[in-house]
Amino acid sequence: MFLESVLLEEEGWRVNHKRVERIWRQEGLKVPQKQPKRGRLWLKEGSCIRLRPERKNHVWSYDLMAARTQEGRAFRILTILDEYTRESLNITVSRRMTSQEVIYQLAELFVERGIPEHIRSDNGPEFTARAIRQWLRDLGVKTLYIEPGSPWENGYIESFNGKLRDELLNREIFTTLFEAQVLIDNWRKDYNQIRPHSALGYRPPAPEAIMPGYGSTSLTLSVVQ
C-alpha cells in the first residue's frame, strides 16, 4: 500500500500508509498480497538471477496477454519492457498477433531506442518462430527463452503484466477494440511518467519534466533515463 501513500503525498496530502491500507479495507477494495519468494530454477540459462539487467538496453523482455471486448471477442496485447529502467517501451493491442507483427513492433523500437543486447521471453510460437529468431540473430540480439512453465524466470514483464491486469484490464469493460487501445495506451503513459516504482526509489520510469521559463504554458516532455 506504500505506492498509494506516495501518490497522495505527491498531491500534497500528509498520510500514513497504515491508515491508507485501513481505508482501502473498509471500502472493500483489493489489498495486494505479498508474494512468497520462489527458489526454483534460478541457475537456468536466461533466468532472472543468471542474467540481471545492468544498464539501459541491456535486457528487454516481451510477452503476450489476452483480454476481450464487451461482445466477447478476444484480443491480444503485446507488452515490451526495458528490464533495467522498468520503462514500458510499447504496448500493442490487436485482434491477432503474429510473429511478423512482433517483428514490426520490435523494428520500430530498435530504430527509435537502439538495439538491445538481449531479449527475454517465454516459448510462445510468436517468439520462437524461425523468422523472428533469424531476424534477431542477424541483428546481433541474443534471445533468452525461459524454462517452459516457469513464468517467474520472466519476472520483470510478469510483474508489469500483473499491474496492467489488476489496475486496468480487470476493472474496465472495453466496448470496442479502439477503446481498449486508447485506454491501455493512456495507462502506459501514466505508468511511465507518473506512477512511482518501488525498484526506482518510488520514481516513475520516465517521469514528466517541466521545462523552466515557460510559466503557465510550460512544455511537458518525457525524460527517458
C-alpha positions in Angstrom: 0.0 0.0 0.0 3.0 2.3 0.1 2.5 3.2 -3.6 -0.9 4.8 -2.9 0.7 6.7 0.0 3.4 8.1 -2.3 0.8 9.2 -4.8 -1.2 11.0 -2.1 1.9 12.7 -0.8 2.7 13.9 -4.3 -0.7 15.5 -4.3 0.1 17.4 -1.1 -1.6 15.1 1.4 0.1 14.2 4.7 -0.7 10.5 5.1 0.2 7.3 7.0 0.5 4.2 4.8 -1.2 2.1 7.5 -4.2 4.4 7.6 -4.4 4.3 3.8 -4.5 0.5 3.9 -7.2 0.6 6.6 -9.4 2.8 4.5 -8.9 0.5 1.5 -10.1 -2.4 3.6 -13.1 -0.5 4.9 -14.1 0.4 1.4 -13.9 -3.2 0.3 -11.0 -2.5 -2.2 -8.5 -5.1 -3.1 -5.3 -5.0 -1.0 -2.4 -6.7 -2.8 -1.0 -9.7 -1.0 2.7 -10.1 -0.5 4.1 -12.8 -2.9 6.2 -15.6 -1.4 9.8 -15.8 -2.6 10.5 -18.6 -5.0 13.7 -20.5 -5.2 13.3 -22.6 -8.4 15.5 -23.0 -11.5 17.4 -19.8 -10.8 20.6 -21.1 -12.4 19.0 -22.0 -15.7 20.2 -20.0 -18.7 18.2 -16.8 -19.2 16.8 -16.8 -15.6 16.4 -13.5 -13.7 19.4 -14.4 -11.4 21.7 -15.7 -14.2 21.4 -12.5 -16.2 20.4 -9.4 -14.4 19.9 -6.2 -16.4 22.8 -3.9 -15.7 22.1 -0.9 -17.9 19.6 0.6 -20.3 19.1 -1.6 -23.5 20.9 -4.5 -21.8 17.9 -6.8 -21.4 14.4 -6.2 -22.8 11.6 -8.6 -22.2 8.3 -9.1 -24.0 5.1 -11.1 -23.5 1.6 -11.6 -24.8 -1.6 -11.1 -22.8 -5.2 -11.8 -23.7 -8.4 -9.9 -23.0 -11.9 -9.4 -24.5 -14.2 -6.7 -25.7 -17.7 -6.4 -24.4 -19.2 -8.7 -27.1 -16.9 -11.5 -26.1 -14.3 -11.2 -28.9 -10.7 -11.8 -27.8 -7.8 -9.5 -28.5 -4.1 -9.8 -27.9 -1.8 -7.5 -26.0 2.0 -7.4 -26.8 4.0 -5.8 -23.9 7.7 -4.8 -24.3 9.7 -3.7 -21.3 13.3 -2.5 -20.6 14.2 -4.5 -17.5 16.7 -2.1 -16.2 14.8 1.2 -16.5 11.4 -0.6 -16.0 10.0 1.5 -18.7 7.1 0.2 -20.8 8.6 0.6 -24.3 5.5 -0.4 -26.2 2.0 -2.0 -25.8 0.3 -3.2 -29.0 -3.3 -4.2 -28.9 -4.7 -6.2 -31.9 -7.2 -8.9 -32.6 -4.4 -11.2 -33.9 -0.7 -11.1 -33.1 1.7 -13.0 -35.5 5.4 -13.3 -35.4 5.6 -10.8 -38.3 3.6 -8.2 -36.2 6.1 -8.8 -33.4 9.0 -8.2 -35.7 7.4 -5.0 -37.0 6.9 -3.6 -33.4 10.4 -4.5 -32.4 11.8 -2.9 -35.6 10.1 0.4 -34.8 11.6 0.3 -31.3 15.0 -0.6 -32.5 15.1 2.4 -34.8 13.8 4.7 -32.0 15.6 3.3 -29.0 18.6 1.3 -30.3 19.1 -2.4 -30.4 19.1 -4.3 -27.0 21.8 -6.8 -26.2 19.3 -9.5 -25.1 15.6 -10.0 -25.2 13.8 -12.4 -22.8 10.6 -14.2 -23.4 8.6 -17.4 -22.9 8.4 -20.1 -25.6 5.3 -18.9 -27.3 5.1 -19.5 -31.0 5.1 -15.8 -31.7 8.5 -15.5 -30.1 10.1 -18.8 -31.2 9.1 -18.7 -34.9 12.1 -19.2 -37.2 11.6 -15.8 -38.9 11.9 -13.8 -35.7 14.8 -15.9 -34.3 16.7 -15.4 -37.6 15.9 -11.7 -37.7 17.1 -11.2 -34.1 20.3 -13.2 -34.8 21.1 -11.2 -37.9 20.9 -8.0 -35.7 23.1 -9.5 -33.0 20.3 -9.7 -30.4 20.7 -12.7 -28.1 17.5 -14.4 -27.2 16.8 -15.7 -23.7 14.0 -18.2 -23.5 12.7 -19.2 -20.1 12.1 -22.7 -19.0 8.6 -23.9 -20.0 6.1 -23.5 -17.2 8.4 -21.1 -15.3 6.9 -17.6 -15.6 8.9 -16.4 -12.6 12.0 -16.6 -14.7 10.5 -13.7 -16.7 9.7 -11.8 -13.6 10.1 -8.3 -14.8 7.5 -8.5 -17.5 5.2 -10.8 -15.5 5.2 -8.1 -12.7 4.4 -5.4 -15.3 1.6 -7.5 -16.8 0.1 -8.2 -13.4 -0.1 -4.4 -12.7 -1.7 -3.9 -16.1 -4.3 -6.6 -15.5 -5.1 -5.6 -11.8 -5.2 -1.8 -12.5 -6.9 -1.7 -15.8 -8.0 -4.9 -17.6 -9.9 -6.3 -14.6 -11.6 -3.0 -14.0 -12.7 -1.9 -17.4 -15.3 -3.1 -19.9 -14.0 -2.4 -23.4 -16.9 -1.8 -25.8 -14.6 -1.7 -28.9 -11.0 -2.6 -29.8 -10.3 1.1 -30.4 -11.4 1.9 -26.9 -9.1 -0.8 -25.5 -6.2 0.6 -27.5 -6.8 4.2 -26.2 -7.3 3.2 -22.5 -4.3 0.8 -22.5 -2.1 3.5 -24.1 -3.2 6.0 -21.5 -2.4 3.6 -18.7 1.1 3.0 -20.2 1.8 6.7 -20.2 0.6 7.0 -16.6 2.8 4.0 -15.7 5.9 5.5 -17.3 5.5 9.2 -16.4 3.5 9.4 -13.1 3.2 6.1 -11.3 6.0 5.6 -8.7 8.0 2.4 -9.0 9.4 0.8 -5.8 12.5 -0.5 -7.5 13.4 3.0 -8.7 13.2 4.6 -5.3 9.5 5.4 -5.8 10.2 7.4 -9.0 8.4 6.7 -12.3 10.5 5.0 -15.1 10.3 8.0 -17.4 9.0 11.0 -15.3 7.4 14.0 -16.8 9.6 17.1 -16.6 8.5 20.7 -16.9 11.0 22.9 -18.8 11.8 26.1 -16.8 10.9 29.5 -18.0 7.6 28.8 -19.7 5.3 29.8 -16.8 1.7 28.7 -17.3 2.4 27.5 -20.8 5.2 25.1 -19.7 6.2 22.4 -22.2 5.8 18.9 -20.9 8.0 16.2 -22.3 9.1 12.6 -21.4 12.5 12.2 -20.0 13.9 8.7 -20.6 16.5 7.5 -18.1 
